[in-house]
Amino acid sequence: MKKQIKVVGAVIRNNQNQILCALRSPKMSMPNSWEFPGGKIEKEEKPEEALVREIQEELGCDISVSEMIEDVIHEYPNLVVNLITYEAKIISGYPVAKEHAKIEWKEISDLKELEWAPADLPTVEKLIL
């Protein structure tokens, strides 16, 4: 049986309604794929709490988390990922790529131009609609 992990991703919007996209670094699995920033949900942690913690660790800023956008189960060759994405807003700080190769604010209409990690695609599709 494949290993299963639960992860969360933040769809962070700025005041221009652009979305923060993160490029996975060469050291990460699926290098050079774009994703919504976030990470693993720890034991005993609610998804929203995990997202606040992960964004603080990865981007160095604080967010408020609102409604869930998508709950995806994606089967990779060696792993099953359950990715839950949420709408989020930065409430303090400015995002800096601490773990990712880079981060960029993108217009919703430009999201399709990026090479997304497969588990993130259903969220991208929902945002574009």
PyRosetta script that sets phi, psi and omega in degrees:
from pyrosetta import init, pose_from_sequence

init()
pose = pose_from_sequence("MKKQIKVVGAVIRNNQNQILCALRSPKMSMPNSWEFPGGKIEKEEKPEEALVREIQEELGCDISVSEMIEDVIHEYPNLVVNLITYEAKIISGYPVAKEHAKIEWKEISDLKELEWAPADLPTVEKLIL")
pose.set_psi(1, 137.5)
pose.set_omega(1, -178.6)
pose.set_phi(2, -72.2)
pose.set_psi(2, 148.8)
pose.set_omega(2, 174.3)
pose.set_phi(3, -64.9)
pose.set_psi(3, 140.4)
pose.set_omega(3, 177.6)
pose.set_phi(4, -118.1)
pose.set_psi(4, 137.2)
pose.set_omega(4, 175.4)
pose.set_phi(5, -130.7)
pose.set_psi(5, 147.6)
pose.set_omega(5, 174.9)
pose.set_phi(6, -105.4)
pose.set_psi(6, 126.8)
pose.set_omega(6, -179.8)
pose.set_phi(7, -132.7)
pose.set_psi(7, 160.5)
pose.set_omega(7, 177.8)
pose.set_phi(8, -123.7)
pose.set_psi(8, 150.9)
pose.set_omega(8, 176.9)
pose.set_phi(9, -134.6)
pose.set_psi(9, 146.1)
pose.set_omega(9, -178.7)
pose.set_phi(10, -107.2)
pose.set_psi(10, 126.9)
pose.set_omega(10, 170.2)
pose.set_phi(11, -95.6)
pose.set_psi(11, 93.7)
pose.set_omega(11, -175.4)
pose.set_phi(12, -94.2)
pose.set_psi(12, 124.6)
pose.set_omega(12, 179.5)
pose.set_phi(13, -108.1)
pose.set_psi(13, 144.7)
pose.set_omega(13, 172.7)
pose.set_phi(14, -98.4)
pose.set_psi(14, -175.5)
pose.set_omega(14, -176.5)
pose.set_phi(15, -67.4)
pose.set_psi(15, -16.8)
pose.set_omega(15, 176.7)
pose.set_phi(16, -92.7)
pose.set_psi(16, 8.5)
pose.set_omega(16, -178.4)
pose.set_phi(17, 65.4)
pose.set_psi(17, 22.4)
pose.set_omega(17, 172.9)
pose.set_phi(18, -83.1)
pose.set_psi(18, 157.9)
pose.set_omega(18, -175.9)
pose.set_phi(19, -113.0)
pose.set_psi(19, 136.9)
pose.set_omega(19, 179.7)
pose.set_phi(20, -80.3)
pose.set_psi(20, 120.8)
pose.set_omega(20, -179.5)
pose.set_phi(21, -115.2)
pose.set_psi(21, 141.8)
pose.set_omega(21, -176.3)
pose.set_phi(22, -121.0)
pose.set_psi(22, 131.3)
pose.set_omega(22, 179.2)
pose.set_phi(23, -93.9)
pose.set_psi(23, 121.5)
pose.set_omega(23, -179.9)
pose.set_phi(24, -63.9)
pose.set_psi(24, 137.0)
pose.set_omega(24, -177.1)
pose.set_phi(25, -75.8)
pose.set_psi(25, 162.6)
pose.set_omega(25, 179.2)
pose.set_phi(26, -59.3)
pose.set_psi(26, -21.4)
pose.set_omega(26, -178.7)
pose.set_phi(27, -82.7)
pose.set_psi(27, -15.9)
pose.set_omega(27, -176.9)
pose.set_phi(28, -84.9)
pose.set_psi(28, 163.2)
pose.set_omega(28, 170.8)
pose.set_phi(29, -67.2)
pose.set_psi(29, 154.2)
pose.set_omega(29, -174.6)
pose.set_phi(30, 49.5)
pose.set_psi(30, 56.2)
pose.set_omega(30, -177.8)
pose.set_phi(31, -60.2)
pose.set_psi(31, 149.7)
pose.set_omega(31, 176.7)
pose.set_phi(32, 63.1)
pose.set_psi(32, 20.7)
pose.set_omega(32, 170.6)
pose.set_phi(33, -99.3)
pose.set_psi(33, 147.7)
pose.set_omega(33, 176.5)
pose.set_phi(34, -87.7)
pose.set_psi(34, 149.7)
pose.set_omega(34, 179.2)
pose.set_phi(35, -152.0)
pose.set_psi(35, 168.7)
pose.set_omega(35, 169.5)
pose.set_phi(36, -86.6)
pose.set_psi(36, 131.3)
pose.set_omega(36, -175.9)
pose.set_phi(37, -61.3)
pose.set_psi(37, 149.8)
pose.set_omega(37, -179.2)
pose.set_phi(38, 159.5)
pose.set_psi(38, -152.5)
pose.set_omega(38, 179.9)
pose.set_phi(39, 172.9)
pose.set_psi(39, -164.6)
pose.set_omega(39, -174.1)
pose.set_phi(40, -69.7)
pose.set_psi(40, 144.5)
pose.set_omega(40, 173.1)
pose.set_phi(41, -88.4)
pose.set_psi(41, 123.5)
pose.set_omega(41, 178.9)
pose.set_phi(42, -78.6)
pose.set_psi(42, 162.1)
pose.set_omega(42, 176.1)
pose.set_phi(43, -56.8)
pose.set_psi(43, 141.0)
pose.set_omega(43, 177.7)
pose.set_phi(44, 70.5)
pose.set_psi(44, 5.5)
pose.set_omega(44, -177.1)
pose.set_phi(45, -101.7)
pose.set_psi(45, 138.7)
pose.set_omega(45, 172.4)
pose.set_phi(46, -77.3)
pose.set_psi(46, 149.7)
pose.set_omega(46, -179.6)
pose.set_phi(47, -53.9)
pose.set_psi(47, -42.5)
pose.set_omega(47, -179.2)
pose.set_phi(48, -63.8)
pose.set_psi(48, -38.6)
pose.set_omega(48, 177.9)
pose.set_phi(49, -66.0)
pose.set_psi(49, -41.2)
pose.set_omega(49, 178.7)
pose.set_phi(50, -60.8)
pose.set_psi(50, -40.3)
pose.set_omega(50, -177.9)
pose.set_phi(51, -66.2)
pose.set_psi(51, -43.8)
pose.set_omega(51, 177.4)
pose.set_phi(52, -59.4)
pose.set_psi(52, -45.9)
pose.set_omega(52, -179.8)
pose.set_phi(53, -63.7)
pose.set_psi(53, -48.3)
pose.set_omega(53, -177.5)
pose.set_phi(54, -62.2)
pose.set_psi(54, -41.4)
pose.set_omega(54, -179.4)
pose.set_phi(55, -67.3)
pose.set_psi(55, -36.7)
pose.set_omega(55, 175.8)
pose.set_phi(56, -62.0)
pose.set_psi(56, -43.8)
pose.set_omega(56, -179.0)
pose.set_phi(57, -69.3)
pose.set_psi(57, -45.2)
pose.set_omega(57, -173.2)
pose.set_phi(58, -81.9)
pose.set_psi(58, -35.1)
pose.set_omega(58, -172.2)
pose.set_phi(59, -120.1)
pose.set_psi(59, -10.8)
pose.set_omega(59, 176.9)
pose.set_phi(60, 70.8)
pose.set_psi(60, 27.7)
pose.set_omega(60, 177.2)
pose.set_phi(61, -137.3)
pose.set_psi(61, 164.2)
pose.set_omega(61, -179.5)
pose.set_phi(62, -102.0)
pose.set_psi(62, 140.3)
pose.set_omega(62, 179.9)
pose.set_phi(63, -125.7)
pose.set_psi(63, 158.9)
pose.set_omega(63, 165.6)
pose.set_phi(64, -108.9)
pose.set_psi(64, 139.1)
pose.set_omega(64, -176.1)
pose.set_phi(65, -105.9)
pose.set_psi(65, 132.6)
pose.set_omega(65, 176.6)
pose.set_phi(66, -116.7)
pose.set_psi(66, -133.8)
pose.set_omega(66, -168.2)
pose.set_phi(67, -71.0)
pose.set_psi(67, 152.8)
pose.set_omega(67, 176.3)
pose.set_phi(68, -71.7)
pose.set_psi(68, 139.8)
pose.set_omega(68, 177.5)
pose.set_phi(69, -97.9)
pose.set_psi(69, -50.5)
pose.set_omega(69, -173.2)
pose.set_phi(70, -149.5)
pose.set_psi(70, 149.6)
pose.set_omega(70, 175.7)
pose.set_phi(71, -129.1)
pose.set_psi(71, 104.5)
pose.set_omega(71, -170.1)
pose.set_phi(72, -114.4)
pose.set_psi(72, 137.8)
pose.set_omega(72, 168.3)
pose.set_phi(73, -113.6)
pose.set_psi(73, 119.1)
pose.set_omega(73, -178.8)
pose.set_phi(74, -123.2)
pose.set_psi(74, 131.0)
pose.set_omega(74, -179.7)
pose.set_phi(75, -98.7)
pose.set_psi(75, 112.8)
pose.set_omega(75, 172.7)
pose.set_phi(76, -91.3)
pose.set_psi(76, 169.1)
pose.set_omega(76, -177.9)
pose.set_phi(77, -55.0)
pose.set_psi(77, -36.4)
pose.set_omega(77, -174.6)
pose.set_phi(78, -120.0)
pose.set_psi(78, 10.8)
pose.set_omega(78, -170.0)
pose.set_phi(79, -161.8)
pose.set_psi(79, 146.2)
pose.set_omega(79, 172.1)
pose.set_phi(80, -112.7)
pose.set_psi(80, 123.3)
pose.set_omega(80, -177.5)
pose.set_phi(81, -110.4)
pose.set_psi(81, 129.2)
pose.set_omega(81, 170.6)
pose.set_phi(82, -105.0)
pose.set_psi(82, 106.0)
pose.set_omega(82, -178.0)
pose.set_phi(83, -106.4)
pose.set_psi(83, 122.0)
pose.set_omega(83, 176.3)
pose.set_phi(84, -111.1)
pose.set_psi(84, 122.0)
pose.set_omega(84, 179.5)
pose.set_phi(85, -107.7)
pose.set_psi(85, 145.9)
pose.set_omega(85, -178.3)
pose.set_phi(86, -131.5)
pose.set_psi(86, 150.3)
pose.set_omega(86, 167.8)
pose.set_phi(87, -68.7)
pose.set_psi(87, 141.4)
pose.set_omega(87, 179.2)
pose.set_phi(88, -149.5)
pose.set_psi(88, 155.5)
pose.set_omega(88, 177.1)
pose.set_phi(89, -131.8)
pose.set_psi(89, 142.4)
pose.set_omega(89, 176.0)
pose.set_phi(90, -75.9)
pose.set_psi(90, 128.0)
pose.set_omega(90, 178.7)
pose.set_phi(91, -106.7)
pose.set_psi(91, -21.1)
pose.set_omega(91, 171.8)
pose.set_phi(92, -158.6)
pose.set_psi(92, 148.8)
pose.set_omega(92, -179.5)
pose.set_phi(93, 89.4)
pose.set_psi(93, 176.3)
pose.set_omega(93, 178.2)
pose.set_phi(94, -130.5)
pose.set_psi(94, 131.2)
pose.set_omega(94, -174.0)
pose.set_phi(95, -65.6)
pose.set_psi(95, 134.6)
pose.set_omega(95, 177.1)
pose.set_phi(96, -130.3)
pose.set_psi(96, 135.0)
pose.set_omega(96, -179.6)
pose.set_phi(97, -75.0)
pose.set_psi(97, 100.7)
pose.set_omega(97, 179.0)
pose.set_phi(98, -89.9)
pose.set_psi(98, -33.3)
pose.set_omega(98, -177.7)
pose.set_phi(99, -115.0)
pose.set_psi(99, -26.4)
pose.set_omega(99, -178.2)
pose.set_phi(100, -84.6)
pose.set_psi(100, 160.3)
pose.set_omega(100, 176.5)
pose.set_phi(101, -64.6)
pose.set_psi(101, -40.4)
pose.set_omega(101, 175.1)
pose.set_phi(102, -166.4)
pose.set_psi(102, 163.9)
pose.set_omega(102, 173.4)
pose.set_phi(103, -127.0)
pose.set_psi(103, 148.0)
pose.set_omega(103, -179.5)
pose.set_phi(104, -144.1)
pose.set_psi(104, 143.6)
pose.set_omega(104, 170.8)
pose.set_phi(105, -85.6)
pose.set_psi(105, 127.5)
pose.set_omega(105, -177.7)
pose.set_phi(106, -126.0)
pose.set_psi(106, 145.0)
pose.set_omega(106, 171.1)
pose.set_phi(107, -66.6)
pose.set_psi(107, 147.4)
pose.set_omega(107, 178.5)
pose.set_phi(108, -56.1)
pose.set_psi(108, -39.1)
pose.set_omega(108, -179.1)
pose.set_phi(109, -66.4)
pose.set_psi(109, -17.5)
pose.set_omega(109, -179.3)
pose.set_phi(110, -95.9)
pose.set_psi(110, -4.6)
pose.set_omega(110, -175.4)
pose.set_phi(111, -60.5)
pose.set_psi(111, -36.6)
pose.set_omega(111, -177.4)
pose.set_phi(112, -65.0)
pose.set_psi(112, -19.4)
pose.set_omega(112, -178.8)
pose.set_phi(113, -73.2)
pose.set_psi(113, -17.2)
pose.set_omega(113, -176.6)
pose.set_phi(114, -88.4)
pose.set_psi(114, 153.3)
pose.set_omega(114, 174.9)
pose.set_phi(115, -87.9)
pose.set_psi(115, 97.6)
pose.set_omega(115, -174.8)
pose.set_phi(116, -84.8)
pose.set_psi(116, 150.4)
pose.set_omega(116, 168.1)
pose.set_phi(117, -62.9)
pose.set_psi(117, 138.3)
pose.set_omega(117, -174.3)
pose.set_phi(118, -52.8)
pose.set_psi(118, -38.0)
pose.set_omega(118, -178.5)
pose.set_phi(119, -67.0)
pose.set_psi(119, -23.0)
pose.set_omega(119, -179.3)
pose.set_phi(120, -84.6)
pose.set_psi(120, -16.3)
pose.set_omega(120, -175.2)
pose.set_phi(121, -59.0)
pose.set_psi(121, -42.5)
pose.set_omega(121, 178.6)
pose.set_phi(122, -59.2)
pose.set_psi(122, -34.3)
pose.set_omega(122, 177.2)
pose.set_phi(123, -68.1)
pose.set_psi(123, -42.8)
pose.set_omega(123, 177.7)
pose.set_phi(124, -58.2)
pose.set_psi(124, -47.4)
pose.set_omega(124, -180.0)
pose.set_phi(125, -58.6)
pose.set_psi(125, -42.4)
pose.set_omega(125, -178.6)
pose.set_phi(126, -66.4)
pose.set_psi(126, -38.0)
pose.set_omega(126, 179.8)
pose.set_phi(127, -66.9)
pose.set_psi(127, -35.3)
pose.set_omega(127, -175.5)
pose.set_phi(128, -73.8)
pose.set_psi(128, -29.4)
pose.set_omega(128, -177.9)
pose.set_phi(129, -58.0)
pose.dump_pdb("model.pdb")
